[in-house]
Amino acid sequence: MASSTIIPSSSAFVKKDVGLSTFSSQHSFYIRSSKKRACKKIASVMAPQQSERKPSTTGSVKTGLTMTEKILARASEKTQLVPGENVWVNVDILMTHDVCGPGAMGIFKKEFGENAKVWDREKVVIIPDHYIFTTDERANRNVDILRDFCAEQNIKYFYDIKDLGNFKANPDYKGVCHVALAQEGHCRPGEVLLGTDSHTCTAGAFGQFATGIGNTDAGFVLGAGKLLLKVPPTLRFVMDGEMPDYLLAKDLILQIIGEISVAGATYKAMEFVGTTVESLTMEERMTLCNMVVEAGGKNGVVPADNTTYKYLEDKTTLPYEPVYSDGQARFLSEYRFDISKLEPLVAKPHSPDNRALARECKDVKIDRVYIGSCTGGKTEDFMAAAKVFLASGKKVKVPTFLVPATQKVWMDVYSLPVPGSGGKTCSQIFEEAGCDTPASPSCGACLGGPRDTYARMNEPQVCVSTTNRNFPGRMGHKEGQIYLASPYTAAASALTGFVTDPREFLQ
């Protein structure tokens, strides 16, 4: 779908094919530690350029690197990398969960030995989150396998759950892995984070290289602490302009995926910059990076800044070193967006790139609304939905399911006052609007799951969802229709029973 059919003004989007051309984006390089507020400025991360230019016959000329190339260069102990090059990368964090963990652990034991130990028990993070609150015996057994492995290996970061009847009785249980990784301080600029889940790319919001891997690769990383990776070329997305108060990061990433398609960034890094990106909160940046895999991206990345550092202040004591793309870095293509001209979007069934304006779908009758997942179940997502319900003062017309991503988000929903509400919390506003009671934190129905999963689509219904995929069968029934949308649009749609532009209630 061409951008001209989506955006009122053609000046809102410009694509520039740049091949190996350069960009002027100079940044200082810092070594930061959450223990110390002060920054140590380094003039250059590469050898300083010599005043006298030597003939090219004396050796190869060093070129500027993108953020992704710099992170992989450091992790592979090299000074130069080029896209397409295969390098052994040292891994800082490996994450796995209840769906893929047992398989990865089985491969680890098969290849390294029954009595083998993981390469670093403090760099393995194991988070049960997908199929948790279910009576399905095989799903429950998966968590048991994780527990046994973590006890055997003395894994430091295992966020266990034993009491399925009351999630609050499990002090270690967190919820959705991608949100928990950030909240528990496992995401740090300049590092390499791999996970057995395609949406591991969410962590790129922190200026690190984060991507999903398969069980075989994870089994190898468990034993070796490294992995052979191909260096991806980088697409740069420049988003400028003041963010309208009816848009969220979900609208931005749906715009991008609609522009380049679900295959437009296949095995490429997606770097997000510009004044709009700089104005986004960490949770909104996480939404942006979360869905790069829906465009085929290898990873997404946002340059670390004061917003990043402030978020990390009380979450990690480990030092980290952010990196930034050089002014002479080589990008495959550059896409520019004037965000002030964008409108609320949805992705129609059955693909994340089936983009349309929310107002163009106003005649689509819906059966339910789902607010949750790693993409749309964070604290700010629920705050956004509550804002729409508060502004309307009305009750929802369709069942509206709320699934906080983590225990912390669940507590925020019940404790944080919504701005302009006179002290009311999200939970109070949701109750007044007639929504379902917020459920136990987990991935919920985003991946369908066992038939007794909360809010799973067991019938061929039409759903507006804040999740990240709308393929046939994704949330359960193979004939279900899913419209992906921001929390604003999801809440507005719940109030009318049709796909609805949130400006009906926010302006």
C-alpha positions, 0 to 999 in steps of 0.5 A: 500500500503506497504511503500516499493512501495513508498520509494526508500529505505526501511530505510526511514520508520520504525514502532515500536509497543511499547505498553506501553514502554517509550521514552526519550524525556525530555523537560522543562516546561514553563509558557509563556505570549506574554506580557513577553519575559522571561520564568519562568522555573518550575522544575517539573509539577508533585510532585517530586519523593521521594528519598525512594521508597514506597511499591505499597500498599501505592497507585497507582504509577504515570506514565508519560503523553503524551502532549495530556494527560497532556492538558486534565488532566489540563483541567479536573483538574486532576493530572493523566489520562489514555487512555480510561478514560472519563473526563469533560474537561473545554473548552478554545475556541469554534469555529463554522461556517455558516454550523454548527453554526445554528444547534448548536445554535438551540440545545443550545436554546432548552436545555438551554432556549430561553433566556439563555446566552452562558457560556463566550462570549469571548471564543466563536469564530464564523467564516462564511467561507464555503458557502459565495459567493453564491446566494443560499438563504439558505446558505445566511440565515445561515450567517444571523442566526449567525449574529442575535445570535452574536448580541443577545449574544454580542459575542466578536469574530464574523467575519461578512460579509455583502457585498458579492459583495466585500469582502474587504468592510467587515473589520471583515470578515476573511475567512477559520476558521482554518487559521483565528483562528491562524492568529487572535490569538485564538490558544495557547499552552496547551489549549483546542479548540473545533470546529464544523468542523472536521479540527479543529485539524489544531490548534494542530500545536500550541501544544494544544488539538484541535478537531472537535465536532458535533452540539449537543456537541457544543450546550452543550459547548455553555451553559456549557463551558465543555464537556465529552471527552474520553482520546485518546491513542497517536501514535508518529511520529518521522520525522528526516532528512533534508527536500528536497527542492521539498517536503512540509508538504502535502507530509509528511502527505500523506506519513503517511496516506498512511502508516497507512490508513484512519482508522489507527489513529481512536480516537487516538492522533497523536504527531509529533516530530523530527528534520524535524518537528522542522524545519517546519514553523507554516503554514507547521505544520498546514498542518501536523495537518490539515489532521490527521482526514483523518487518523481517528485521534482525534487530532494532536499535535506538541510540542511548541517551539521558532517557535511557540512563535515567531508566537504568539508574535503579535497575543495574549496577553493572557498567555499560558502554553505549555506542553510536553510529559514526558520521561516516557510517554506511546505511543501506537506505534512509526513510524519513517521516514527519510524524506530525502529519500521521494519523492513527493506524491499524493493521488489518487481518491477516498481516502486520503490513496490511496498514490502514487508517483507523478512520477508514475502518469505522464500519468494521464491527468488532466482537472484543478488545484485547490490551496486553502483550510485550507490545501493548501490555506495559504500564504506559499502555494501560495508562493510555487506554485509561486516558481514553476511557476517562475522556469518554465517561462511557462504558465499553460495548464489547468484552475488553480483556486486560492482561498486564505484562508483569507483576510490576505492571499489574501493581501499577494498574492498581496503584498509580493515579491516572493524570487528570483523573482526580486520583483514580487508578487505571483499575478503577477507571477500567472497572467504571468502563465495564472492562474485564478485571485485569488478569494475571500477568503473562503472555496470555492469548497473544500466542493463542496457547492452550484452550483454557488460556485467558481471553483466547479466541476460541470462536471466529471473532473480530478482535482489536488487539494491542499485540504484534501479530495478526496471522490466521490462528495467532490468538486462537481460532484460525478464522479469527480476525485481528486488527492490530492497534495502539492502546488508544485505538483499542480503547476507543474501539471498545467504547463503540464496538467498531474499529474507531479513531481515538480522536473521537474521544481525545479531541 
